[in-house]
Amino acid sequence: MSETLVTGREPVPELTAAPAPGPPAPAIPSKLEFGSPVRMEARGLRFFYGPNQALYDISIRIPEKSVTAFIGPSGCGKSTFLRCLNRMNDIILDTRVEGDVLLDGKDIYGPGVDIVDLRRRVGMVFQKSNPFPKSIFDNVAYGLKINHLCPRSEMPERVEKALKDSALWDEVKDRLNTSALGLSGGQQQRLCIARALAVEPEVVLMDEPASALDPIATQKIEELIYELKRNYTIVIVTHNMQQAARVSEFTAFFMLGRLVEHDRTDKIFTNPGQKITEDYITGRFG
Amino acid sequence: MSRSSRRKAFSRFVEVLCAGAVLLALVPLFFVFFYVVQQGFSSLNWDFFTKMPKPVGELGGGMANAIVGSLIIIGLAAAFAIPVGLVAGVYVSEYPKAGLATAVRFTADVLNGVPSIVIGIFAYGLAVLPVKHFSALAGGLALGFMMIPIITRSTEELLNLVPGSLREGALALGATRARAAFSVMLPAALPGIMTGILVALARIAGETAPLLFTSFSNRFFTTRLDQPMASLTYQIWTYAMSPYDDWHRQAWAGALVLVTMVFIFSVLARVVTRRLERMHRT
C-alpha cells in the first residue's frame, strides 16, 4: 500500500507481459512541418519500471503554441511518456530513463539540470483534480510562493490573472478565501489549471484532464485548452478520440510502449499512415 | 426455524455480544472515574490550587507547586517531542522504503513498549548524572522520549492517508520534496496529527516512574528548569504512601485534578480536530 501512496501511480501491468505478436513498427522519424519552432523533443527515449521496459525509443518533436494529443489504448505508455517530459517519474522508485528529452534544445536529463526549475517551466495537470486543502487563493498562489516568483504585493494580481486565464475568475472571485475543496469537480480541475498557469510555464502537460468530468465541465476544459494554446505549448493525453480531434493540431498514437504514428490531427483521423492506427481510431480494438 | 429468522436471531446475538463487550470496557473506566471524583472532590478546595504543601503534621495546604510543575514538565516534553516526532514521521512516510525509515519505524515500536521506568533511568543517565542533580529538564526529556514514538507513528499513518496526488501536484509546481511534505502533505494531515499529539500528551501526563529519578520532587514552588520540580503524579505517589489521613485526602484530590487534566486534553483533541476538519469541508 505504501508503494502506491508514494508513487500515486502503479507500474502499468499490461506492459510487463509484453505480448508475443510483433510490436508495431517504430514511428518513421517524422518530417512534419510544424509552422512554428520546436519546444520539446524526445530522442530515442526508453523507460523502465524495474526490469520491465515501458517505452521503446520514442522520438517526437513538440511544436510551441499548439496542442499535441497523445492517444492509444490503456497501458500503451502515453502517460508514462508524458511524465517523462517534466521528470515526474523521478519520484517513482526503481525506474530508469535512457535517451534524451530536450526543452529548447537542452537535455532535461542532463547533468546540472535544476529539476525544480524544469517543473516550473513544464507544468502539469493531472487526471484527477488535486487541489490542496487550502483556500482557492492559496492554491493558485502556491507555486508563486514556493518559487518566489513575485513580491507578496503582486500576488493578488497574479492570482487573478491565472484565474481569468483558466476561465474560473467569475465563479470564484467572491470566495477566494474559502476552501478549494468546496468547488465542483470541473471547477477544481480548472483551479488546478490556474495553479499551473500562475507560475507562467512554457509547456503545460495534461494527463486526461477531463476524464473524470461531466460533458459540460469537459466542454469548458476543452474551450479553455483552445484558448490557452495561443500562449502555451500544450501536450494532452486523452482516451477520448473526439476530444483529441477537437482540441489538437497534432496527434501521436502510442501502442505497447512505442510511438506508432505522429502527424497532423486531421491526417491521423482521416487518412492514417498505419493500418493499426486506423483500427484503433475506428474502434476496432482498444 | 426458518432461515431468515435464524439469521435474524444470530444477528441479534452478535449485537448483544458487541454491546456486552462495550459495557465490559466502560465499567472499569466508570468506576475509576466515579471513585476518584467521590474521594477527591470533598478534599478539593481553593487552597489546594493556590497553597503550598504544609510540613508533616500540619493540616491543610495544597499542591500549587505540583500542579504548576506538572504543567511545566509536560510542556517541556511537548516542546522536545513534537518537533522531533513530526519530522521523523514525515521522513518515514516520505521514504517508506529507505533503510533508515525501517530502522526508525522499528525503533519507535520498541521504544513504545519500553517500560517507563527504564526510560526514566535512561534520562537519568543522560541528564542527571552528568550535572549531579535532578532537574525539570531531565523530567521533560524522559516524558518526551515516551511521546516521540507515539507522535512519529501516528504522523506517519496519517500522512499515508493523504492522497499521493497532492504531493505530485506540489512537485509539478516546482516544489522540492521537503517543501511538498511540509507545506502540502503535513497541513492536509494536521487534524489527525493534532489528535495523535494530544493523545500522546494525555498518555504521559499520568506517568510517575520516569520522573522518579529525573525531575524528582520539590517541597517548594519553583519554575527553574535546572532544579528538581514537583509534579502531581509524584506528589500523589508520596502522599498515598504516607501514613497521614490528610495526605491521603490530598492524594485523592490530586488524582482528580490529574484525571480532569487528561480529560481536558482529550476533549481539546476532539474540538481542535473537528474545527480543523470543518475548515475544509464547506
Contacts between the chains, C-beta under 8 A, distances in Angstrom:
chain1	res1	chain2	res2	distance
A	1	B	160	7.6
A	2	B	96	4.2
A	2	B	97	7.8
A	2	B	160	6.4
A	3	B	96	7.8
A	3	B	97	7.9
A	4	B	164	7.2
A	5	B	160	5.4
A	5	B	163	7.9
A	5	B	164	4.9
A	6	B	94	7.7
A	6	B	96	6.3
A	6	B	97	7.8
A	6	B	164	6.2
A	7	B	164	6.6
A	8	B	163	7.4
A	8	B	164	3.4
A	8	B	165	5.2
A	8	B	167	7.0
A	8	B	168	5.2
A	86	B	172	6.7
A	88	B	168	6.5
A	88	B	171	7.0
A	88	B	172	6.5
A	91	B	167	7.8
A	91	B	168	7.6
A	91	B	171	6.7
A	91	B	177	7.6
A	93	B	97	6.2
A	116	B	174	4.9
A	116	B	175	7.5
A	116	B	176	6.0
A	117	B	174	7.0
A	119	B	171	6.4
A	119	B	172	5.7
A	119	B	173	7.0
A	119	B	174	4.8
A	120	B	173	7.1
A	120	B	174	3.7
A	123	B	172	6.4
A	123	B	173	7.2
A	124	B	168	7.8
A	124	B	172	3.9
A	126	B	165	6.1
A	126	B	168	6.5
A	126	B	169	6.7
A	126	B	172	7.7
A	128	B	165	5.9
A	130	B	163	7.0
A	130	B	165	4.1
A	130	B	166	5.5
A	130	B	168	7.1
A	130	B	169	4.3
A	131	B	169	7.9
A	132	B	166	6.1
A	132	B	169	6.8
A	132	B	170	7.3
A	132	B	184	5.3
A	132	B	187	7.9
A	132	B	188	7.2
A	133	B	166	7.9
A	133	B	187	6.8
A	133	B	188	4.8
A	133	B	280	4.6
A	134	B	187	7.2
A	142	B	170	7.2
A	142	B	173	6.1
A	142	B	175	7.9
A	142	B	183	7.6
A	142	B	184	7.8
A	143	B	173	3.8
A	143	B	174	6.2
A	146	B	170	7.9
A	146	B	173	6.9
A	146	B	174	6.4
A	146	B	175	5.1
A	146	B	179	5.6
A	146	B	183	7.0
A	147	B	173	7.7
A	147	B	174	5.1
A	178	B	282	6.0
A	179	B	279	6.6
A	179	B	280	4.6
A	179	B	281	7.5
A	179	B	282	5.4
A	181	B	280	5.2
A	181	B	281	7.1
A	181	B	282	7.9
A	182	B	282	4.8
A	192	B	169	7.0
A	195	B	169	7.7
A	195	B	173	6.6
A	196	B	172	7.2
A	196	B	173	7.0
A	199	B	173	6.1
A	199	B	174	6.4
